Amino acid sequence: MFVHVNLLHLLVNMYSLWMVGPYVEKLYGSAKFAVFWVVTGIAGVVASYLTVRPNLATGSLGKFIFKSFDEPSAGASGALFGLVGVLFIFGIKFRRELPEGFKRAFGTGMLPIILINLFIGYIGRGFIDNAAHLGGLLSGAGLAVAVQYRRPGERASVATLWRVLEVVAIAVVLFSFYKVARNFRNSPALIPAQQVITPPNQIFVTYVAWINQAQESASKMIHDRDASNSEAIAKALHNIPAPDAKATELRERLSTILTQMVTYLNNTKNEAPRQSAPLPPEQIDRYNAWRKDYNQWLKTAAPKRQR
């Protein structure tokens, strides 16, 4: 399912680039287009990285922007949103000069596209990187504010500057591909688990990220009777390295609690009415007791990893 969603997302991005890209290239020239594409793509990746904030990834709005843990993100859609941001600001800046048909396509005419895509991102929060989209959109808008579009008779020095920046942008892309290819064989996904040597700090970060994901799953079961992916998360917890003995005990307790919750919900999923407290009180109490112990451990463990 995840692979199919990402493949569909890729196809939509390619089609959107085919539709939007030529407009930006014709208005600003191929050199500026290349620079815009790379810069907004990088801005999207940076925004995605900066929004990994487990403490802020709560509630519908928080989960729309922030993430509980870092995960792979290609960044192409962030660059695409960057081009949309360029056309949006271009249409507003030059609304008095544009023909009527272009006014409907650019500027405020881009708002339905922007809002629809943000709504899709809101619905698909959790597997769509909305922070990258917003980072690309805002960076593209910023570039359009600062950079003039290609006018007839543009000074040669200006054109030369953008050609140089285009070469730099392409070099950054090629260097990135080189680094990916060079380190591809060393990817953890291609190395047997027993051969991976993980630094202590990385073990702690990975452990906390998985525990946060498991807590989100428990919250969904308690409040929404939603056990999707919970069983898989409960099983996966057994294979997550723990930074110390207490963390191991907490991990195993949480895995057991999640499994019990999943079993109960699966056994009662055919019951018509949804109760205000869908899980037995003893299960909720057990989970709350675990959270208290975990938070206590985290207060003492986290400072040690920051030294």
C-alpha positions as CSV (number, residue, x, y, z in Angstrom):
1,M,0.0,0.0,0.0
2,F,2.8,2.4,1.0
3,V,4.7,1.7,-2.3
4,H,1.5,2.2,-4.4
5,V,0.8,5.6,-2.7
6,N,4.4,6.8,-3.3
7,L,4.3,5.6,-6.9
8,L,1.1,7.5,-7.4
9,H,2.6,10.6,-5.7
10,L,5.6,10.4,-8.0
11,L,3.4,10.2,-11.1
12,V,1.3,13.2,-9.9
13,N,4.5,15.2,-9.3
14,M,5.9,14.4,-12.8
15,Y,2.6,15.4,-14.4
16,S,2.5,18.6,-12.4
17,L,6.0,19.5,-13.3
18,W,5.2,18.9,-17.0
19,M,2.2,21.3,-16.6
20,V,3.8,24.0,-14.4
21,G,7.5,23.9,-15.3
22,P,7.3,25.3,-18.9
23,Y,5.5,28.4,-17.6
24,V,8.3,29.2,-15.2
25,E,11.0,28.4,-17.8
26,K,9.4,30.7,-20.4
27,L,8.9,33.5,-17.9
28,Y,12.3,33.4,-16.2
29,G,14.6,31.5,-18.7
30,S,16.1,28.0,-18.4
31,A,19.0,29.2,-16.1
32,K,16.7,30.7,-13.5
33,F,14.3,27.8,-13.8
34,A,17.1,25.4,-12.9
35,V,18.2,27.5,-10.0
36,F,14.6,27.8,-8.7
37,W,14.1,24.1,-9.0
38,V,17.2,23.1,-7.0
39,V,17.0,25.9,-4.4
40,T,13.3,25.3,-3.6
41,G,14.0,21.5,-3.5
42,I,16.7,22.1,-0.9
43,A,14.5,24.5,1.1
44,G,11.8,21.8,1.2
45,V,14.3,19.2,2.5
46,V,15.6,21.7,5.2
47,A,12.0,22.5,6.2
48,S,11.3,18.7,6.5
49,Y,14.4,18.2,8.7
50,L,13.6,21.2,11.0
51,T,10.1,20.1,11.6
52,V,11.1,16.8,13.3
53,R,9.7,17.8,16.6
54,P,8.1,14.9,18.6
55,N,6.7,17.3,21.3
56,L,4.9,19.4,18.7
57,A,3.5,16.5,16.6
58,T,0.2,16.4,18.5
59,G,-3.3,17.0,17.3
60,S,-4.4,17.4,13.7
61,L,-2.6,20.7,13.0
62,G,0.6,19.6,14.7
63,K,0.8,16.3,12.8
64,F,0.1,18.3,9.6
65,I,3.4,20.2,9.9
66,F,5.6,18.4,12.5
67,K,6.8,14.8,12.6
68,S,7.5,12.5,15.5
69,F,10.6,11.1,13.9
70,D,12.7,11.6,10.8
71,E,12.1,9.4,7.7
72,P,13.3,9.3,4.1
73,S,11.9,12.0,1.9
74,A,12.8,12.5,-1.8
75,G,12.0,16.3,-1.9
76,A,10.7,16.5,-5.5
77,S,7.3,17.7,-4.4
78,G,8.9,20.4,-2.3
79,A,10.6,21.8,-5.5
80,L,7.3,21.5,-7.4
81,F,5.5,23.6,-4.7
82,G,8.4,26.0,-5.1
83,L,7.5,26.6,-8.8
84,V,3.8,27.1,-7.8
85,G,5.0,29.7,-5.3
86,V,7.0,31.4,-8.1
87,L,3.9,31.6,-10.3
88,F,1.7,32.7,-7.5
89,I,3.9,35.7,-6.6
90,F,4.6,36.5,-10.3
91,G,0.8,36.8,-11.0
92,I,0.4,39.2,-8.0
93,K,3.4,41.4,-8.9
94,F,2.5,41.8,-12.5
95,R,-1.3,41.5,-12.3
96,R,-1.8,44.9,-14.1
97,E,0.4,43.8,-17.0
98,L,-1.0,40.3,-17.6
99,P,-3.6,39.5,-20.2
100,E,-7.0,38.4,-18.7
101,G,-6.4,34.7,-19.4
102,F,-3.0,34.7,-17.6
103,K,-4.6,36.5,-14.6
104,R,-6.9,33.5,-14.1
105,A,-3.9,31.1,-14.4
106,F,-1.3,32.9,-12.2
107,G,-1.5,34.9,-9.0
108,T,-4.7,34.4,-7.1
109,G,-5.7,31.9,-9.8
110,M,-3.1,29.6,-8.3
111,L,-4.9,29.6,-4.9
112,P,-7.3,26.7,-5.7
113,I,-4.3,24.5,-6.7
114,I,-2.4,25.5,-3.5
115,L,-5.4,25.0,-1.2
116,I,-6.4,21.7,-2.8
117,N,-2.9,20.3,-2.5
118,L,-2.6,21.5,1.1
119,F,-5.9,19.8,1.9
120,I,-4.7,16.6,0.3
121,G,-1.6,16.9,2.5
122,Y,-3.8,17.4,5.5
123,I,-5.8,14.3,4.7
124,G,-2.6,12.3,4.1
125,R,-0.6,13.6,7.0
126,G,1.6,10.9,8.2
127,F,2.9,9.8,4.8
128,I,2.9,13.1,2.9
129,D,5.7,15.5,3.9
130,N,3.7,18.7,4.3
131,A,6.6,20.6,5.8
132,A,8.6,20.1,2.6
133,H,5.7,21.3,0.6
134,L,5.3,24.5,2.7
135,G,9.1,25.0,2.7
136,G,9.2,24.8,-1.1
137,L,6.2,27.0,-1.5
138,L,7.5,29.8,0.7
139,S,11.0,29.7,-0.8
140,G,9.6,29.8,-4.3
141,A,7.5,32.8,-3.3
142,G,10.5,34.5,-1.8
143,L,12.6,33.9,-5.0
144,A,9.8,35.4,-7.1
145,V,9.7,38.5,-4.9
146,A,13.5,39.0,-5.2
147,V,14.1,38.0,-8.8
148,Q,12.8,39.7,-11.9
149,Y,11.4,37.7,-14.8
150,R,13.3,37.6,-18.1
151,R,12.7,40.8,-20.0
152,P,13.8,41.6,-23.6
153,G,17.2,43.1,-23.8
154,E,18.4,41.8,-20.4
155,R,21.9,42.8,-19.6
156,A,24.6,40.2,-20.6
157,S,26.2,40.4,-17.1
158,V,22.9,39.4,-15.5
159,A,22.4,36.5,-17.9
160,T,26.0,35.4,-17.3
161,L,25.5,35.4,-13.5
162,W,22.4,33.2,-13.8
163,R,24.3,30.8,-16.1
164,V,27.0,30.5,-13.5
165,L,24.3,29.8,-10.8
166,E,22.7,27.3,-13.1
167,V,26.0,25.4,-13.4
168,V,26.4,25.5,-9.6
169,A,22.9,24.1,-9.2
170,I,23.5,21.3,-11.6
171,A,26.8,20.5,-9.9
172,V,25.0,20.3,-6.6
173,V,22.6,17.8,-8.1
174,L,25.3,15.7,-9.7
175,F,27.4,15.7,-6.5
176,S,24.3,14.6,-4.5
177,F,23.8,11.7,-6.9
178,Y,27.5,10.8,-6.6
179,K,27.3,10.7,-2.8
180,V,24.1,8.6,-2.9
181,A,25.7,6.1,-5.3
182,R,28.9,6.0,-3.2
183,N,27.1,5.3,0.0
184,F,24.3,3.2,-1.4
185,R,26.0,-0.1,-0.6
186,N,26.5,1.1,3.0
187,S,22.8,1.8,3.5
188,P,21.5,0.1,6.7
189,A,18.7,-1.3,4.6
190,L,21.2,-3.4,2.7
191,I,23.3,-4.6,5.6
192,P,22.2,-7.5,7.8
193,A,21.0,-6.3,11.2
194,Q,23.8,-8.1,13.1
195,Q,26.5,-6.3,11.1
196,V,25.2,-2.8,11.8
197,I,27.1,-1.0,14.5
198,T,25.0,1.9,15.8
199,P,26.5,4.8,17.9
200,P,25.0,5.1,21.4
201,N,23.4,8.5,20.7
202,Q,21.8,7.1,17.5
203,I,20.4,4.1,19.5
204,F,18.8,6.6,21.9
205,V,17.3,8.8,19.1
206,T,16.0,5.7,17.2
207,Y,14.6,4.2,20.4
208,V,12.7,7.4,21.4
209,A,11.4,7.8,17.9
210,W,9.9,4.3,17.9
211,I,8.5,4.8,21.4
212,N,6.8,8.0,20.2
213,Q,5.3,6.2,17.3
214,A,4.0,3.5,19.6
215,Q,2.5,6.0,21.9
216,E,0.7,7.6,19.0
217,S,-0.7,4.2,18.1
218,A,-1.8,3.6,21.7
219,S,-3.6,7.0,21.7
220,K,-5.5,6.2,18.5
221,M,-6.7,2.9,20.1
222,I,-7.8,4.6,23.3
223,H,-9.6,7.5,21.7
224,D,-10.6,6.3,18.3
225,R,-10.6,2.5,18.5
226,D,-8.2,2.6,15.6
227,A,-5.8,-0.3,15.7
228,S,-4.3,0.1,12.2
229,N,-0.6,-0.7,12.2
230,S,-0.6,-1.2,16.0
231,E,0.1,-4.9,15.8
232,A,3.0,-4.4,13.5
233,I,4.4,-1.7,15.7
234,A,4.1,-3.9,18.8
235,K,6.1,-6.6,17.0
236,A,8.7,-4.2,15.6
237,L,9.4,-2.9,19.1
238,H,11.1,-6.2,20.0
239,N,13.8,-5.5,17.4
240,I,14.6,-1.9,18.3
241,P,17.9,-1.6,20.2
242,A,17.5,-0.1,23.7
243,P,20.1,2.2,25.2
244,D,20.0,0.6,28.7
245,A,18.3,-2.2,30.8
246,K,15.5,0.1,32.0
247,A,14.8,1.1,28.4
248,T,14.6,-2.6,27.4
249,E,12.1,-3.3,30.2
250,L,10.0,-0.3,29.2
251,R,10.1,-1.4,25.5
252,E,8.8,-4.9,26.3
253,R,6.1,-3.6,28.6
254,L,4.8,-1.2,25.9
255,S,4.8,-4.0,23.3
256,T,2.7,-6.2,25.6
257,I,0.3,-3.3,26.4
258,L,-0.2,-2.6,22.7
259,T,-0.7,-6.3,21.9
260,Q,-3.4,-6.5,24.6
261,M,-5.1,-3.4,23.2
262,V,-5.1,-4.7,19.7
263,T,-6.5,-8.1,20.8
264,Y,-9.3,-6.4,22.7
265,L,-10.3,-4.1,19.8
266,N,-10.1,-7.0,17.3
267,N,-12.4,-9.1,19.5
268,T,-15.0,-6.3,19.9
269,K,-14.8,-4.5,16.5
270,N,-18.2,-5.8,15.5
271,E,-19.9,-4.1,18.4
272,A,-22.1,-1.3,17.1
273,P,-22.0,1.4,19.7
274,R,-18.7,3.2,20.3
275,Q,-18.2,3.7,24.0
276,S,-16.6,6.8,25.4
277,A,-13.9,4.6,27.0
278,P,-13.5,1.9,24.3
279,L,-10.7,0.0,26.2
280,P,-11.1,-1.6,29.6
281,P,-10.1,0.7,32.4
282,E,-7.3,-1.6,33.6
283,Q,-5.6,-1.5,30.2
284,I,-5.7,2.3,30.1
285,D,-4.4,2.4,33.7
286,R,-1.6,0.0,32.8
287,Y,-0.7,2.3,29.9
288,N,-0.8,5.4,32.0
289,A,1.5,3.8,34.6
290,W,3.9,2.8,31.8
291,R,3.9,6.4,30.5
292,K,4.7,7.7,34.0
293,D,7.7,5.3,34.3
294,Y,8.8,6.1,30.7
295,N,8.7,9.9,31.3
296,Q,10.7,9.4,34.5
297,W,13.3,7.4,32.6
298,L,13.5,9.9,29.8
299,K,14.2,12.8,32.2
300,T,17.3,11.0,33.5
301,A,18.4,9.4,30.3
302,A,18.1,12.4,27.9
303,P,20.6,14.7,29.6
304,K,23.3,11.9,29.6
305,R,23.0,11.7,25.8
306,Q,23.6,15.4,25.4
307,R,26.9,15.5,27.2
